[in-house]
Amino acid sequence: MRTFKKMTYLAYGLSLLFLVSCVEKEKKQDGAQEDPPKMEEEEVKTPDDIISLKEAKVLCENYEERRVEAITEYEMQQNGSEEFVPTQFIDFDFKTIRKYVRYIEREARKAGVKPDSLRIYLGNYGPDGQDPNRNTVFLLPTAKINGERGGFYIDGDGKAQLIRGYWPEDQKGSQEDEPKSKASFLPSLNVSLYQEKSLILNHGNGGPPPTGDF
């Protein structure tokens, strides 16, 4: 009798399993997708350096009053009467920034260093750049290497090196001078032809403040 009951329960269990699998198969055939598993949101504390909207507005207004007019006058003198609207922001989409940070972490890990910050350099494309005479920014990771901290790149041997050591000391990275490694690092920053690997990010989107922000 007990054996019969065990066989009955087993048959019932197998039948139930079969029915569930059939239902799941039908869902997949119909193109139905399961709800992604819910993940607990990582608790992130508010950074200490977050500023208020009012503070941001003051910074923006200060720039407009102390820099925009001077830049406009200078560029219009250089280019005749052509109207010039100075760049006041540069943005990079979140996807690019996330990918960039992961890329830096991977390359630094392979090179045996730990990046500790991102420097945001101010720059200008000049009259012959991709966005003539416009201001821009580029991002450069920093790390401590051989007891010194600074922006770094990856050399031909896969090791992290400080950029300050890439240029002749008396030239400080002039675009017209040959770097120590005999490979051109600026102005194009395209290092695909060389052994060295740049970790510098540029080519964000810029312009005057979007209407309504500040």
N, CA, C and O of each residue as an XYZ file, in Angstrom:
856
protein
N       0.827     -1.205      0.000
C       0.000      0.000      0.000
C       0.867      1.264      0.000
O       0.623      2.219     -0.736
N       1.912      1.221      0.878
C       2.802      2.365      0.941
C       3.534      2.566     -0.382
O       3.748      3.689     -0.838
N       3.906      1.447     -0.975
C       4.602      1.542     -2.264
C       3.698      2.176     -3.310
O       4.151      2.964     -4.141
N       2.426      1.830     -3.262
C       1.460      2.374     -4.219
C       1.313      3.890     -4.038
O       1.253      4.640     -5.012
N       1.257      4.324     -2.774
C       1.135      5.754     -2.505
C       2.370      6.508     -2.992
O       2.261      7.587     -3.574
N       3.545      5.930     -2.746
C       4.781      6.573     -3.185
C       4.794      6.723     -4.698
O       5.193      7.759     -5.230
N       4.347      5.663     -5.392
C       4.322      5.723     -6.854
C       3.326      6.774     -7.324
O       3.557      7.459     -8.320
N       2.206      6.898     -6.593
C       1.187      7.885     -6.962
C       1.731      9.299     -6.807
O       1.547     10.139     -7.689
N       2.409      9.566     -5.671
C       2.987     10.889     -5.432
C       4.064     11.219     -6.472
O       4.172     12.350     -6.946
N       4.841     10.212     -6.803
C       5.900     10.427     -7.782
C       5.318     10.773     -9.150
O       5.792     11.683     -9.830
N       4.282     10.029     -9.538
C       3.634     10.284    -10.828
C       3.011     11.670    -10.846
O       3.069     12.380    -11.850
N       2.413     12.045     -9.718
C       1.796     13.373     -9.619
C       2.854     14.470     -9.745
O       2.650     15.465    -10.440
N       3.967     14.279     -9.075
C       5.053     15.265     -9.134
C       5.607     15.406    -10.533
O       5.830     16.522    -11.002
N       5.833     14.290    -11.207
C       6.358     14.344    -12.572
C       5.383     15.027    -13.517
O       5.788     15.786    -14.397
N       4.096     14.754    -13.331
C       3.074     15.381    -14.174
C       3.069     16.894    -13.985
O       2.971     17.651    -14.950
N       3.175     17.328    -12.714
C       3.184     18.751    -12.424
C       4.407     19.423    -13.047
O       4.301     20.513    -13.609
N       5.569     18.771    -12.948
C       6.795     19.300    -13.530
C       6.669     19.419    -15.043
O       7.124     20.394    -15.641
N       6.036     18.402    -15.660
C       5.826     18.397    -17.104
C       4.934     19.556    -17.534
O       5.204     20.209    -18.542
N       3.860     19.815    -16.764
C       2.943     20.896    -17.098
C       3.629     22.260    -16.997
O       3.438     23.124    -17.853
N       4.425     22.442    -15.950
C       5.137     23.709    -15.769
C       6.109     23.963    -16.919
O       6.208     25.078    -17.432
N       6.829     22.899    -17.316
C       7.793     23.058    -18.407
C       7.092     23.382    -19.713
O       7.618     24.142    -20.526
N       5.913     22.816    -19.923
C       5.149     23.098    -21.141
C       4.713     24.561    -21.181
O       4.787     25.219    -22.219
N       4.256     25.056    -20.027
C       3.824     26.449    -19.951
C       4.988     27.389    -20.249
O       4.839     28.352    -21.000
N       6.167     27.100    -19.646
C       7.348     27.931    -19.879
C       7.748     27.901    -21.349
O       8.144     28.922    -21.911
N       7.641     26.713    -21.976
C       7.998     26.578    -23.385
C       7.076     27.400    -24.259
O       7.525     28.027    -25.219
N       5.765     27.405    -23.932
C       4.801     28.172    -24.700
C       5.074     29.669    -24.579
O       4.940     30.423    -25.543
N       5.462     30.082    -23.366
C       5.780     31.506    -23.175
C       6.941     31.930    -24.061
O       6.901     32.985    -24.694
N       7.979     31.092    -24.100
C       9.150     31.419    -24.906
C       8.803     31.461    -26.380
O       9.292     32.316    -27.119
N       7.932     30.508    -26.815
C       7.545     30.476    -28.216
C       6.721     31.694    -28.584
O       6.793     32.179    -29.714
N       5.932     32.195    -27.632
C       5.111     33.379    -27.885
C       5.912     34.663    -27.805
O       5.383     35.749    -28.044
N       7.186     34.540    -27.468
C       8.026     35.725    -27.369
C       7.926     36.417    -26.037
O       8.501     37.490    -25.853
N       7.206     35.826    -25.099
C       7.074     36.437    -23.786
C       8.389     36.334    -23.036
O       9.066     35.308    -23.094
N       8.748     37.390    -22.338
C       9.988     37.407    -21.592
C       9.704     37.448    -20.094
O       8.762     38.091    -19.631
N      10.538     36.750    -19.369
C      10.387     36.767    -17.930
C      10.827     38.114    -17.382
O      11.698     38.778    -17.943
N      10.209     38.501    -16.280
C      10.628     39.733    -15.632
C      12.042     39.567    -15.112
O      12.350     38.553    -14.485
N      12.925     40.556    -15.360
C      14.297     40.445    -14.868
C      14.306     40.390    -13.353
O      13.467     41.016    -12.705
N      15.241     39.651    -12.783
C      15.295     39.561    -11.331
C      15.543     40.925    -10.714
O      16.361     41.707    -11.198
N      14.825     41.195     -9.643
C      14.976     42.475     -8.975
C      16.273     42.493     -8.173
O      16.563     41.570     -7.412
N      17.049     43.561     -8.358
C      18.302     43.698     -7.643
C      18.189     44.852     -6.661
O      17.671     45.919     -6.990
N      18.665     44.629     -5.493
C      18.631     45.677     -4.500
C      19.552     46.819     -4.928
O      20.702     46.601     -5.307
N      19.021     48.036     -4.860
C      19.810     49.196     -5.254
C      20.917     49.432     -4.239
O      20.689     49.456     -3.030
N      22.125     49.605     -4.769
C      23.266     49.830     -3.894
C      23.102     51.151     -3.151
O      22.778     52.177     -3.750
N      23.324     51.114     -1.870
C      23.201     52.322     -1.061
C      24.411     53.216     -1.308
O      25.552     52.814     -1.080
N      24.147     54.418     -1.771
C      25.215     55.364     -2.066
C      24.968     56.639     -1.270
O      23.903     57.247     -1.375
N      25.938     57.034     -0.487
C      25.816     58.255      0.290
C      26.018     59.471     -0.610
O      26.750     59.415     -1.599
N      25.369     60.551     -0.258
C      25.518     61.784     -1.026
C      26.957     62.273     -0.944
O      27.475     62.445      0.159
N      27.621     62.503     -2.078
C      29.004     63.005     -2.050
C      29.114     64.325     -1.293
O      28.194     65.143     -1.326
N      30.213     64.525     -0.629
C      30.418     65.744      0.163
C      30.481     66.994     -0.711
O      30.189     68.092     -0.237
N      30.859     66.841     -1.981
C      31.092     68.009     -2.829
C      29.906     68.394     -3.711
O      30.048     69.218     -4.614
N      28.742     67.804     -3.456
C      27.538     68.227     -4.173
C      27.210     69.662     -3.779
O      27.212     69.995     -2.594
N      26.927     70.518     -4.770
C      26.568     71.909     -4.474
C      25.091     72.135     -4.802
O      24.466     71.337     -5.500
N      24.559     73.220     -4.292
C      23.144     73.525     -4.501
C      22.916     74.121     -5.884
O      23.861     74.517     -6.567
N      21.644     74.179     -6.288
C      21.296     74.798     -7.566
C      21.684     76.276     -7.555
O      22.148     76.813     -8.561
N      21.491     76.921     -6.412
C      21.810     78.344     -6.308
C      23.311     78.572     -6.489
O      23.721     79.508     -7.176
N      24.131     77.714     -5.872
C      25.581     77.846     -6.028
C      25.998     77.635     -7.478
O      26.863     78.344     -7.992
N      25.376     76.654     -8.135
C      25.703     76.390     -9.538
C      25.335     77.588    -10.416
O      26.063     77.937    -11.345
N      24.202     78.206    -10.109
C      23.771     79.373    -10.883
C      24.764     80.522    -10.716
O      25.068     81.225    -11.680
N      25.272     80.716     -9.490
C      26.258     81.767     -9.243
C      27.530     81.500    -10.041
O      28.086     82.418    -10.644
N      27.997     80.244    -10.050
C      29.198     79.897    -10.818
C      29.000     80.202    -12.302
O      29.885     80.750    -12.960
N      27.836     79.843    -12.812
C      27.544     80.063    -14.234
C      27.487     81.563    -14.541
O      28.029     82.010    -15.551
N      26.841     82.327    -13.685
C      26.727     83.767    -13.896
C      28.093     84.444    -13.788
O      28.390     85.370    -14.542
N      28.921     83.983    -12.856
C      30.271     84.540    -12.731
C      31.075     84.318    -14.008
O      31.809     85.198    -14.456
N      30.923     83.129    -14.585
C      31.648     82.832    -15.823
C      31.161     83.738    -16.953
O      31.957     84.261    -17.732
N      29.855     83.911    -17.026
C      29.304     84.764    -18.077
C      29.809     86.197    -17.938
O      30.136     86.839    -18.936
N      29.875     86.697    -16.711
C      30.280     88.082    -16.486
C      31.786     88.285    -16.633
O      32.231     89.334    -17.096
N      32.570     87.278    -16.236
C      34.020     87.458    -16.156
C      34.787     86.835    -17.323
O      35.969     87.131    -17.500
N      34.147     85.985    -18.117
C      34.876     85.293    -19.179
C      34.213     85.402    -20.556
O      34.905     85.624    -21.549
N      32.895     85.250    -20.632
C      32.213     85.161    -21.926
C      32.446     86.394    -22.791
O      32.743     86.274    -23.980
N      32.313     87.569    -22.203
C      32.472     88.798    -22.981
C      33.892     88.922    -23.523
O      34.089     89.296    -24.679
N      34.883     88.608    -22.686
C      36.282     88.704    -23.116
C      36.573     87.717    -24.242
O      37.258     88.055    -25.207
N      36.048     86.488    -24.119
C      36.262     85.482    -25.168
C      35.597     85.916    -26.467
O      36.173     85.766    -27.545
N      34.388     86.452    -26.366
C      33.658     86.893    -27.552
C      34.412     87.998    -28.277
O      34.564     87.955    -29.498
N      34.884     88.987    -27.527
C      35.624     90.097    -28.144
C      36.896     89.598    -28.825
O      37.217     90.009    -29.940
N      37.611     88.710    -28.143
C      38.865     88.196    -28.708
C      38.611     87.444    -30.012
O      39.289     87.691    -31.009
N      37.647     86.533    -30.013
C      37.393     85.716    -31.199
C      36.866     86.554    -32.361
O      37.194     86.287    -33.517
N      36.052     87.565    -32.059
C      35.530     88.412    -33.133
C      36.640     89.278    -33.726
O      36.612     89.590    -34.916
N      37.624     89.670    -32.898
C      38.774     90.405    -33.426
C      39.610     89.512    -34.335
O      40.117     89.955    -35.365
N      39.745     88.251    -33.941
C      40.545     87.323    -34.734
C      39.859     86.943    -36.042
O      40.524     86.704    -37.050
N      38.528     86.888    -36.023
C      37.783     86.391    -37.183
C      36.944     87.472    -37.866
O      35.971     87.156    -38.552
N      37.306     88.727    -37.687
C      36.547     89.795    -38.303
C      35.256     90.045    -37.548
O      35.228     89.995    -36.319
N      34.205     90.309    -38.271
C      32.922     90.657    -37.653
C      32.034     89.443    -37.399
O      30.891     89.585    -36.965
N      32.560     88.253    -37.668
C      31.755     87.039    -37.499
C      31.346     86.863    -36.040
O      32.189     86.917    -35.144
N      30.050     86.652    -35.801
C      29.550     86.496    -34.429
C      30.086     85.198    -33.830
O      30.163     84.173    -34.507
N      30.448     85.258    -32.568
C      30.997     84.095    -31.891
C      30.298     83.915    -30.546
O      30.216     84.848    -29.748
N      29.792     82.696    -30.304
C      29.146     82.375    -29.033
C      30.037     81.389    -28.284
O      30.165     80.241    -28.708
N      30.650     81.808    -27.187
C      31.591     80.949    -26.463
C      30.948     79.678    -25.913
O      29.765     79.658    -25.571
N      31.739     78.637    -25.837
C      31.301     77.384    -25.215
C      31.252     77.569    -23.704
O      32.178     78.120    -23.109
N      30.167     77.106    -23.086
C      30.035     77.238    -21.637
C      29.790     75.901    -20.938
O      29.745     75.840    -19.710
N      29.635     74.849    -21.705
C      29.528     73.532    -21.085
C      30.003     72.478    -22.076
O      29.962     72.679    -23.290
N      30.451     71.359    -21.538
C      30.793     70.183    -22.337
C      30.100     69.001    -21.675
O      30.195     68.831    -20.460
N      29.410     68.189    -22.450
C      28.800     67.009    -21.826
C      29.224     65.726    -22.537
O      29.502     65.713    -23.736
N      29.264     64.640    -21.746
C      29.522     63.291    -22.235
C      28.361     62.433    -21.749
O      27.971     62.531    -20.585
N      27.807     61.601    -22.610
C      26.682     60.789    -22.176
C      27.129     59.746    -21.153
O      28.297     59.357    -21.116
N      26.183     59.300    -20.325
C      26.484     58.372    -19.240
C      27.127     57.093    -19.749
O      28.041     56.558    -19.121
N      26.650     56.604    -20.885
C      27.186     55.363    -21.439
C      28.676     55.505    -21.737
O      29.463     54.605    -21.445
N      29.056     56.637    -22.317
C      30.464     56.882    -22.630
C      31.305     56.958    -21.362
O      32.390     56.380    -21.299
N      30.806     57.672    -20.347
C      31.552     57.828    -19.106
C      31.732     56.489    -18.400
O      32.826     56.177    -17.931
N      30.655     55.689    -18.323
C      30.757     54.373    -17.688
C      31.782     53.493    -18.414
O      32.613     52.834    -17.789
N      31.700     53.502    -19.745
C      32.622     52.696    -20.534
C      34.057     53.188    -20.340
O      34.986     52.388    -20.232
N      34.227     54.498    -20.297
C      35.560     55.082    -20.123
C      36.162     54.689    -18.772
O      37.329     54.305    -18.698
N      35.368     54.786    -17.708
C      35.869     54.439    -16.375
C      36.263     52.963    -16.319
O      37.305     52.620    -15.760
N      35.435     52.089    -16.894
C      35.772     50.661    -16.911
C      37.050     50.410    -17.713
O      37.877     49.578    -17.341
N      37.195     51.145    -18.823
C      38.391     51.006    -19.659
C      39.646     51.423    -18.888
O      40.663     50.730    -18.921
N      39.564     52.554    -18.201
C      40.699     53.026    -17.405
C      41.056     52.011    -16.326
O      42.230     51.692    -16.133
N      40.053     51.505    -15.627
C      40.295     50.538    -14.563
C      40.950     49.270    -15.106
O      41.861     48.720    -14.487
N      40.483     48.813    -16.261
C      41.057     47.602    -16.852
C      42.510     47.818    -17.264
O      43.378     47.012    -16.932
N      42.773     48.906    -17.987
C      44.126     49.162    -18.463
C      45.091     49.419    -17.304
O      46.243     48.987    -17.339
N      44.615     50.121    -16.284
C      45.461     50.387    -15.124
C      45.772     49.097    -14.373
O      46.897     48.886    -13.919
N      44.769     48.243    -14.249
C      44.965     46.962    -13.563
C      45.999     46.115    -14.297
O      46.861     45.500    -13.669
N      45.912     46.083    -15.631
C      46.884     45.320    -16.411
C      48.291     45.901    -16.271
O      49.288     45.182    -16.338
N      48.344     47.233    -16.075
C      49.646     47.894    -15.958
C      50.164     47.906    -14.524
O      51.278     48.361    -14.265
N      49.354     47.407    -13.595
C      49.805     47.294    -12.213
C      49.717     48.562    -11.391
O      50.445     48.708    -10.410
N      48.827     49.500    -11.775
C      48.644     50.719    -10.985
C      47.156     50.899    -10.659
O      46.290     50.243    -11.239
N      46.890     51.792     -9.729
C      45.514     52.053     -9.324
C      45.194     53.519     -9.584
O      45.767     54.390     -8.931
N      44.288     53.819    -10.526
C      43.929     55.216    -10.790
C      43.246     55.833     -9.576
O      42.431     55.183     -8.921
N      43.577     57.087     -9.275
C      43.006     57.706     -8.088
C      42.175     58.954     -8.364
O      41.495     59.449     -7.464
N      42.217     59.475     -9.597
C      41.383     60.637     -9.914
C      41.308     60.820    -11.425
O      42.047     60.192    -12.183
N      40.405     61.687    -11.840
C      40.324     62.101    -13.245
C      40.537     63.601    -13.298
O      39.779     64.364    -12.699
N      41.562     64.020    -14.010
C      41.782     65.443    -14.204
C      40.982     65.902    -15.414
O      40.946     65.221    -16.439
N      40.345     67.053    -15.290
C      39.613     67.644    -16.408
C      40.387     68.868    -16.864
O      40.368     69.912    -16.212
N      41.070     68.723    -17.996
C      41.863     69.821    -18.543
C      41.000     70.704    -19.448
O      40.156     70.212    -20.197
N      41.226     72.002    -19.365
C      40.588     72.936    -20.290
C      41.472     73.056    -21.524
O      42.697     73.094    -21.411
N      40.860     73.116    -22.693
C      41.628     73.223    -23.927
C      40.886     74.038    -24.963
O      39.766     74.493    -24.734
N      41.527     74.217    -26.109
C      40.921     74.957    -27.211
C      41.338     74.296    -28.516
O      42.502     73.930    -28.682
N      40.401     74.140    -29.442
C      40.689     73.441    -30.687
C      41.541     74.266    -31.651
O      42.152     73.710    -32.564
N      41.588     75.585    -31.457
C      42.367     76.413    -32.377
C      41.656     76.581    -33.711
O      40.602     75.982    -33.929
N      42.216     77.386    -34.602
C      41.535     77.686    -35.873
C      41.401     76.497    -36.810
O      40.535     76.503    -37.685
N      42.235     75.478    -36.649
C      42.207     74.340    -37.567
C      41.666     73.063    -36.927
O      41.774     71.987    -37.516
N      41.089     73.164    -35.738
C      40.588     71.981    -35.044
C      39.237     71.533    -35.550
O      38.662     72.149    -36.446
N      38.729     70.446    -34.966
C      37.458     69.884    -35.434
C      36.287     70.823    -35.154
O      35.287     70.792    -35.871
N      36.401     71.650    -34.125
C      35.380     72.651    -33.819
C      36.127     73.982    -33.664
O      36.414     74.400    -32.542
N      36.442     74.642    -34.772
C      37.385     75.764    -34.784
C      37.139     76.807    -33.694
O      36.033     77.319    -33.519
N      38.228     77.097    -32.967
C      38.287     78.153    -31.967
C      37.424     77.900    -30.728
O      37.318     78.762    -29.855
N      36.821     76.742    -30.654
C      35.960     76.442    -29.506
C      36.776     75.891    -28.341
O      37.750     75.163    -28.528
N      36.351     76.259    -27.135
C      36.942     75.657    -25.952
C      36.451     74.224    -25.800
O      35.364     73.879    -26.263
N      37.249     73.402    -25.155
C      36.865     72.019    -24.924
C      37.486     71.556    -23.609
O      38.204     72.313    -22.956
N      37.212     70.326    -23.229
C      37.874     69.714    -22.080
C      38.315     68.317    -22.491
O      37.742     67.713    -23.397
N      39.345     67.810    -21.810
C      39.684     66.401    -21.987
C      40.015     65.811    -20.621
O      40.537     66.493    -19.739
N      39.700     64.532    -20.470
C      39.847     63.844    -19.194
C      41.088     62.981    -19.196
O      41.373     62.282    -20.168
N      41.824     63.036    -18.100
C      43.074     62.297    -17.972
C      43.128     61.615    -16.614
O      43.028     62.297    -15.593
N      43.281     60.295    -16.563
C      43.378     59.603    -15.273
C      44.739     59.837    -14.634
O      45.740     59.990    -15.332
N      44.774     59.864    -13.320
C      46.025     60.017    -12.595
C      46.258     58.818    -11.693
O      45.322     58.106    -11.330
N      47.508     58.604    -11.337
C      47.885     57.513    -10.436
C      49.248     57.843     -9.829
O      49.964     58.724    -10.305
N      49.583     57.116     -8.772
C      50.896     57.276     -8.161
C      51.820     56.214     -8.736
O      51.577     55.014     -8.604
N      52.893     56.686     -9.384
C      53.846     55.795    -10.043
C      55.257     56.139     -9.582
O      55.715     57.273     -9.723
N      55.930     55.145     -9.032
C      57.301     55.351     -8.525
C      57.383     56.531     -7.558
O      58.329     57.319     -7.589
N      56.376     56.629     -6.706
C      56.385     57.664     -5.679
C      55.903     59.023     -6.125
O      55.816     59.941     -5.310
N      55.581     59.177     -7.419
C      55.090     60.448     -7.939
C      53.685     60.274     -8.480
O      53.365     59.247     -9.078
N      52.840     61.286     -8.268
C      51.463     61.229     -8.736
C      51.270     62.158     -9.920
O      51.746     63.293     -9.918
N      50.566     61.665    -10.930
C      50.289     62.500    -12.091
C      49.484     61.750    -13.137
O      49.148     60.578    -12.963
N      49.181     62.444    -14.225
C      48.497     61.799    -15.338
C      49.399     60.751    -15.958
O      50.618     60.914    -16.003
N      48.786     59.662    -16.443
C      49.623     58.582    -16.963
C      49.094     58.018    -18.280
O      47.935     58.217    -18.642
N      49.967     57.315    -18.979
C      49.625     56.592    -20.196
C      50.264     55.214    -20.092
O      50.984     54.940    -19.132
N      50.012     54.348    -21.061
C      50.583     53.006    -21.082
C      51.657     52.950    -22.155
O      51.396     53.252    -23.319
N      52.871     52.563    -21.761
C      53.958     52.546    -22.739
C      53.951     51.276    -23.577
O      53.072     50.428    -23.424
N      54.936     51.148    -24.466
C      54.988     50.020    -25.387
C      55.172     48.684    -24.717
O      54.903     47.646    -25.322
N      55.630     48.686    -23.469
C      55.809     47.440    -22.716
C      54.604     47.113    -21.835
O      54.631     46.161    -21.056
N      53.549     47.915    -21.970
C      52.347     47.667    -21.176
C      52.431     48.203    -19.758
O      51.630     47.822    -18.905
N      53.394     49.085    -19.493
C      53.568     49.642    -18.154
C      53.022     51.065    -18.095
O      53.072     51.802    -19.079
N      52.500     51.442    -16.925
C      52.000     52.798    -16.736
C      53.168     53.749    -16.523
O      54.073     53.479    -15.733
N      53.130     54.866    -17.242
C      54.185     55.870    -17.132
C      53.554     57.250    -16.976
O      52.499     57.530    -17.545
N      54.210     58.105    -16.203
C      53.735     59.473    -16.049
C      53.931     60.247    -17.347
O      54.993     60.171    -17.965
N      52.918     60.984    -17.756
C      52.997     61.754    -18.997
C      54.080     62.826    -18.910
O      54.695     63.171    -19.919
N      54.317     63.357    -17.703
C      55.327     64.406    -17.579
C      56.717     63.918    -17.982
O      57.592     64.723    -18.302
N      56.918     62.615    -17.967
C      58.197     62.080    -18.385
C      58.253     61.740    -19.857
O      59.285     61.283    -20.349
N      57.157     61.957    -20.570
C      57.084     61.628    -22.001
C      57.755     62.698    -22.858
O      58.244     62.415    -23.952
N      57.773     63.945    -22.343
C      58.270     65.075    -23.114
C      59.647     65.512    -22.636
O      59.995     65.289    -21.477
N      60.437     66.132    -23.511
C      61.709     66.725    -23.061
C      61.423     67.759    -21.973
O      60.469     68.529    -22.086
N      62.229     67.782    -20.939
C      61.976     68.642    -19.791
C      61.907     70.118    -20.164
O      61.152     70.869    -19.547
N      62.681     70.550    -21.161
C      62.708     71.968    -21.505
C      61.598     72.364    -22.475
O      61.482     73.536    -22.834
N      60.779     71.398    -22.905
C      59.734     71.710    -23.872
C      58.333     71.637    -23.266
O      57.414     72.277    -23.777
N      58.154     70.883    -22.206
C      56.874     70.786    -21.496
C      55.726     70.403    -22.419
O      54.625     70.943    -22.313
N      55.991     69.474    -23.318
C      54.898     68.955    -24.141
C      54.489     69.828    -25.299
O      53.333     69.771    -25.720
N      55.389     70.638    -25.838
C      55.040     71.466    -26.981
C      54.640     70.589    -28.156
O      55.260     69.555    -28.407
N      53.608     71.000    -28.872
C      53.129     70.216    -30.007
C      54.153     70.150    -31.138
O      54.090     69.250    -31.975
N      55.088     71.088    -31.170
C      56.042     71.152    -32.273
C      57.304     70.355    -31.993
O      58.180     70.274    -32.855
N      57.419     69.761    -30.803
C      58.651     69.087    -30.426
C      58.474     67.578    -30.353
O      57.380     67.067    -30.116
N      59.574     66.891    -30.561
C      59.587     65.443    -30.545
C      59.587     64.932    -29.113
O      60.473     65.302    -28.343
N      58.620     64.088    -28.721
C      58.633     63.536    -27.369
C      59.777     62.555    -27.194
O      60.402     62.139    -28.169
N      60.050     62.188    -25.958
C      61.177     61.311    -25.667
C      61.058     59.968    -26.364
O      62.065     59.372    -26.748
N      59.836     59.491    -26.528
C      59.658     58.165    -27.103
C      59.678     58.174    -28.627
O      59.549     57.126    -29.260
N      59.843     59.377    -29.224
C      59.907     59.547    -30.676
C      58.600     59.211    -31.378
O      58.587     58.963    -32.584
N      57.507     59.201    -30.633
C      56.187     58.990    -31.248
C      55.335     60.210    -30.990
O      55.361     60.770    -29.894
N      54.574     60.630    -31.997
C      53.763     61.833    -31.848
C      52.567     61.553    -30.960
O      51.759     60.673    -31.256
N      52.453     62.303    -29.867
C      51.353     62.107    -28.920
C      50.275     63.166    -29.094
O      49.095     62.886    -28.885
N      50.664     64.377    -29.474
C      49.749     65.469    -29.729
C      50.069     65.998    -31.134
O      51.189     65.781    -31.596
N      49.156     66.677    -31.839
C      47.879     67.118    -31.326
C      46.723     66.158    -31.538
O      45.677     66.336    -30.914
N      46.861     65.148    -32.390
C      45.708     64.338    -32.758
C      45.294     63.360    -31.682
O      44.128     62.969    -31.635
N      46.207     62.949    -30.815
C      45.949     61.947    -29.776
C      45.560     60.597    -30.354
O      45.081     59.730    -29.623
N      45.758     60.402    -31.662
C      45.467     59.109    -32.269
C      46.725     58.260    -32.197
O      47.662     58.469    -32.968
N      46.752     57.301    -31.274
C      47.972     56.530    -31.055
C      47.887     55.137    -31.663
O      48.676     54.261    -31.309
N      46.945     54.920    -32.570
C      46.767     53.590    -33.135
C      47.988     53.150    -33.936
O      48.203     51.953    -34.126
N      48.801     54.119    -34.415
C      49.967     53.777    -35.223
C      51.195     53.501    -34.363
O      52.240     53.115    -34.885
N      51.080     53.694    -33.062
C      52.238     53.607    -32.202
C      52.021     52.568    -31.106
O      50.918     52.053    -30.925
N      53.089     52.273    -30.387
C      53.030     51.325    -29.287
C      52.334     51.919    -28.071
O      51.629     51.214    -27.350
N      52.530     53.230    -27.840
C      51.962     53.865    -26.671
C      50.435     53.877    -26.728
O      49.844     53.864    -27.807
N      49.816     53.902    -25.567
C      48.357     53.899    -25.499
C      47.884     55.080    -24.666
O      48.159     55.166    -23.469
N      47.170     55.986    -25.317
C      46.614     57.134    -24.615
C      45.354     56.723    -23.860
O      44.604     55.861    -24.318
N      45.123     57.345    -22.700
C      43.925     57.099    -21.908
C      43.094     58.370    -21.776
O      42.307     58.515    -20.841
N      43.279     59.286    -22.721
C      42.647     60.611    -22.646
C      41.319     60.612    -23.399
O      41.244     60.148    -24.536
N      40.276     61.135    -22.759
C      38.945     61.212    -23.368
C      38.636     62.648    -23.768
O      38.826     63.574    -22.979
N      38.152     62.832    -25.010
C      37.781     64.150    -25.520
C      36.522     63.985    -26.364
O      35.876     62.937    -26.330
N      36.179     65.022    -27.120
C      35.067     65.000    -28.075
C      33.707     64.887    -27.395
O      32.866     64.086    -27.802
N      33.498     65.694    -26.357
C      32.164     65.820    -25.792
C      31.367     66.815    -26.606
O      31.870     67.374    -27.580
N      30.130     67.040    -26.213
C      29.274     68.012    -26.896
C      29.204     69.283    -26.059
O      28.996     69.221    -24.847
N      29.377     70.436    -26.701
C      29.413     71.681    -25.941
C      28.567     72.760    -26.556
O      28.060     72.631    -27.670
N      28.423     73.850    -25.789
C      27.660     74.993    -26.257
C      27.357     75.932    -25.111
O      27.873     75.746    -24.009
N      26.512     76.961    -25.353
C      26.069     77.822    -24.255
C      25.104     77.028    -23.359
O      24.611     75.982    -23.779
N      24.826     77.500    -22.139
C      23.921     76.756    -21.254
C      22.575     76.484    -21.919
O      21.984     77.399    -22.492
N      22.082     75.263    -21.858
C      20.762     74.972    -22.413
C      19.697     75.862    -21.771
O      19.726     76.093    -20.562
N      18.773     76.353    -22.563
C      17.732     77.242    -22.063
C      16.987     76.606    -20.900
O      16.497     75.480    -20.996
N      16.911     77.339    -19.809
C      16.159     76.831    -18.654
C      17.017     76.255    -17.558
O      16.546     76.119    -16.429
N      18.273     75.906    -17.845
C      19.125     75.358    -16.789
C      19.497     76.449    -15.789
O      19.145     76.377    -14.611
N      20.218     77.467    -16.279
C      20.651     78.554    -15.405
C      20.330     79.897    -16.034
O      20.620     80.940    -15.447
